[in-house]
Amino acid sequence: MDKEGTNTWRYAKAGSKVIVAISPEEIDIIKKTQMALNDLDQIIELLEDEKLDVVFIEGFHSLIAKRKDVPKIITAKDENGLKRTLEGTIDPIIAVTGVVAKNSTNPAYCNIPIIKVPEEGQKLVDLVENLLAQSKPSGKTVN
């Protein structure tokens, strides 16, 4: 996105705090910050005005693994990497995907669905949609 030699890169190097790049397909907003990238709540707070239903966060395993309020999709290159990643990772875990899924013949690992993307991508979409449907308030009032 912000590659060396581009105008946005030059603006950032010159000290711009916010840089906006616009094309017919997208708008990129680069905001320079002093924020520590170890506070997931602070990162999510930056997105609150967007009114998003789902935010996919790649990486940050150490911040997310112990959180019950963050559903997880686990990716790994191989079964050993999957085992390491799952160690200490608590539910909810929605699915396993990535290279380990492409090389697997099993439909699940420790009762977690294994989904090959893109071939079975709709299964992953369905799991996420079901999770969202379950988490929406029913509108019923209990007295």
PEUR-V263046 format. One record per pair of residues at least 24 apart in sequence whose C-alpha atoms are under 6 Angstrom apart, sorted by the first residue. I is the first residue (numbers start at 1). J is the second residue. Records with the same first field share a line. If there is no record, write none. Layout:
# PEUR-V263046
I = J + J
This chain:
# PEUR-V263046
65 = 89
66 = 90
76 = 100
